[in-house]
Amino acid sequence: MPQQSKRVKQEDVIPDALKHFDSLPDSANVRQPVLKGLLNCSDATVWRRVNDGTLPQPTKLGRMTFWNVGKLRKVLASLQGTAQ
């Protein structure tokens, strides 16, 4: 009986930048899948939080959108401080 290969969905793959987020320098930039993983939320929620000022505005380079790791760390620290 032939062995069937299991398809892996794109959203099931954890980006390396998310796996190693704590070791990234503050000057690094990450894309939206990393941000979604950090916040455990959808694309729509990421943009909703950007629009309401909870998350920093991203940087666009051509058609690609990035968030600065240093800015994200400050926001995450402040969110964690208010949750306690």
Buried (B, 14 or more C-beta within 10 A) or exposed (E): EEEEEEEEEEEEEEBEBBEEBEEBEEEBBBBBBBBBBBBEEEEEBBBEBBEEEBBBEBEEEEEEBBBBBBBBBEBBEEEEEEEE
